[in-house]
Amino acid sequence: NGDLTHLIENVELIVTSPLSRCLQTALIALEPVITQAPRTIPIIAHETIRETVNYNCDRRRAVSEIASEFENVDFTLMEHDHDALWHDYEERLGDHEAFTEHRESAELHEVAKRGRAFLEWIMKRPENNIFVCSHSAFLRCVLNYGYGVLFMPLQRGTSAEHHHRPLIKFCGDTSFEQFMRTDYAN
């Protein structure tokens, strides 16, 4: 329990995907941290760390709807009430019934772009101890981009169009790299 006490005392910020399943996971998993901390810990929903946008289950509900359900989460960084990312893919490829293949996972450079934006944002934050709650497919891409993403579907476009520089540098620590790049299990 000493580890939990250390975490509670040192967490300064919680950042979560705005998808309901991730918000629920963050609030349930971090409940001891949230409720027992000697101060209020900000919880921020951040669009860039959401699940890869592939199937209807990856669609985000309107912020106005989600915010009323998760009142202790700050949604002010959300640019659009509606799911603009899903809408963009739907406009290009068709709705979930017309287009049943991978959307964003077939354009991993787009997931990487979101990953870079999040890493740039978090590096500017003043906090040192930040919990991030995201999704396995998004994290799989971020941790493996530039090294070879596991379970990568056929990509749309040509690789020459996109720069595949890694998002994360493991600095030669091969055991840590192997651990971080291994796929998740429930």
C-alpha positions in Angstrom: 0.0 0.0 0.0 3.1 2.3 0.3 3.2 2.4 -3.5 -0.4 3.6 -3.6 0.3 6.3 -1.0 3.3 7.5 -3.0 1.1 7.7 -6.2 -1.7 9.5 -4.4 0.7 12.0 -3.0 2.5 12.7 -6.3 0.0 12.6 -9.1 -0.5 16.1 -10.4 -2.6 15.5 -13.5 -4.8 12.8 -15.1 -5.3 13.0 -18.9 -7.7 10.7 -20.6 -9.2 10.0 -23.9 -12.7 11.5 -24.4 -14.3 8.2 -25.4 -16.8 7.0 -22.7 -15.1 3.6 -22.2 -11.7 5.3 -21.4 -13.3 7.9 -19.2 -15.0 5.2 -17.2 -11.7 3.2 -17.0 -9.7 6.2 -15.8 -12.3 7.2 -13.1 -12.7 3.6 -11.8 -9.0 2.6 -12.0 -7.8 5.9 -10.5 -10.6 6.3 -7.9 -8.2 5.8 -5.0 -5.9 8.5 -6.4 -8.7 10.9 -7.1 -10.6 10.5 -3.9 -7.7 10.1 -1.4 -5.4 12.8 -2.7 -4.8 15.7 -0.3 -5.8 18.1 -3.1 -8.0 18.0 -6.2 -6.3 16.4 -9.2 -7.3 17.9 -12.5 -8.7 15.4 -15.0 -8.5 16.5 -18.6 -10.0 14.9 -21.7 -7.7 15.1 -24.7 -8.8 14.3 -28.2 -5.3 13.4 -29.4 -5.1 10.2 -27.3 -8.4 8.7 -28.3 -8.7 5.3 -29.9 -7.8 4.9 -33.5 -10.8 5.9 -35.6 -11.8 2.7 -37.5 -15.2 1.4 -36.6 -18.5 2.7 -35.3 -17.4 1.8 -31.7 -14.6 4.3 -32.1 -16.9 7.2 -32.6 -17.0 9.8 -29.8 -20.3 11.1 -28.4 -20.9 14.8 -28.4 -18.9 16.7 -25.7 -22.1 18.3 -24.5 -23.5 14.8 -23.8 -20.3 13.3 -22.3 -19.6 16.3 -20.1 -22.9 16.0 -18.3 -22.1 12.4 -17.5 -18.5 13.0 -16.3 -18.8 16.3 -14.4 -15.3 16.1 -12.8 -13.6 16.0 -16.2 -12.4 19.1 -18.0 -13.4 19.1 -21.6 -12.3 22.6 -22.5 -9.5 21.4 -24.8 -12.0 19.7 -27.1 -12.3 21.8 -30.2 -15.6 20.4 -31.4 -18.8 19.2 -29.7 -19.2 16.6 -32.5 -16.7 14.0 -33.4 -14.9 15.9 -36.2 -12.3 13.1 -36.8 -15.0 10.5 -37.3 -16.9 12.9 -39.5 -13.9 13.6 -41.7 -13.4 9.8 -42.3 -17.1 9.3 -42.9 -17.0 12.1 -45.5 -14.0 10.6 -47.3 -14.8 6.9 -47.0 -18.5 6.5 -46.2 -20.4 5.7 -43.1 -19.8 2.5 -41.0 -22.1 0.4 -43.1 -20.7 1.5 -46.5 -17.1 1.3 -45.4 -16.3 -1.6 -43.1 -12.5 -1.7 -43.3 -9.8 0.1 -41.2 -10.0 3.9 -41.5 -7.3 5.6 -39.4 -5.2 2.4 -38.8 -4.8 2.2 -42.6 -3.2 5.7 -42.4 -0.9 5.2 -39.4 0.8 8.5 -40.2 -2.4 10.2 -39.1 -2.3 8.4 -35.7 1.3 9.3 -35.4 0.5 13.0 -36.1 -2.0 12.8 -33.1 0.7 11.1 -31.0 3.2 13.8 -31.8 0.7 16.5 -31.0 0.0 14.9 -27.6 3.6 14.5 -26.8 4.3 18.1 -27.7 1.4 19.2 -25.5 2.4 17.1 -22.5 6.0 18.3 -22.7 4.8 21.9 -22.2 2.8 21.0 -19.1 4.3 22.1 -15.7 3.4 18.8 -14.0 6.0 16.1 -13.5 3.7 13.2 -12.5 1.0 12.6 -15.0 -1.3 9.6 -15.5 -2.4 9.0 -19.1 -5.4 6.8 -19.8 -5.7 5.9 -23.5 -6.4 2.9 -25.8 -4.3 -0.1 -26.8 -4.4 0.5 -30.6 -3.4 4.2 -30.1 -0.6 3.3 -27.8 0.5 0.4 -30.0 1.0 2.9 -32.8 2.7 5.6 -30.7 5.2 3.1 -29.1 5.9 1.3 -32.4 5.7 4.0 -35.0 8.9 4.1 -37.0 9.9 0.7 -35.7 7.2 -1.4 -37.3 3.7 -1.4 -35.9 2.2 -4.7 -34.8 -0.9 -5.9 -36.6 -0.5 -3.1 -39.2 -3.3 -3.2 -41.9 -2.5 -2.4 -45.5 -1.7 1.3 -45.6 -3.4 3.8 -48.0 -1.1 6.0 -49.9 2.6 5.4 -50.4 5.3 5.3 -47.7 7.2 8.0 -49.6 4.5 10.5 -48.7 5.0 10.1 -45.0 8.0 10.5 -42.7 8.2 7.4 -40.5 10.4 8.8 -37.7 9.8 7.1 -34.4 7.6 9.0 -31.9 9.4 7.5 -28.9 13.2 7.0 -28.6 14.2 4.1 -26.3 17.8 5.4 -26.2 19.4 1.9 -26.6 17.6 0.3 -23.6 16.6 -2.8 -25.5 14.8 -4.5 -22.6 12.7 -1.4 -21.9 12.0 -1.0 -25.6 10.9 -4.7 -25.9 8.7 -4.3 -22.9 7.0 -1.1 -24.2 6.6 -2.4 -27.7 5.0 -5.7 -26.7 1.3 -5.9 -27.3 -1.1 -5.5 -24.4 -3.0 -8.3 -22.6 -6.2 -7.8 -20.5 
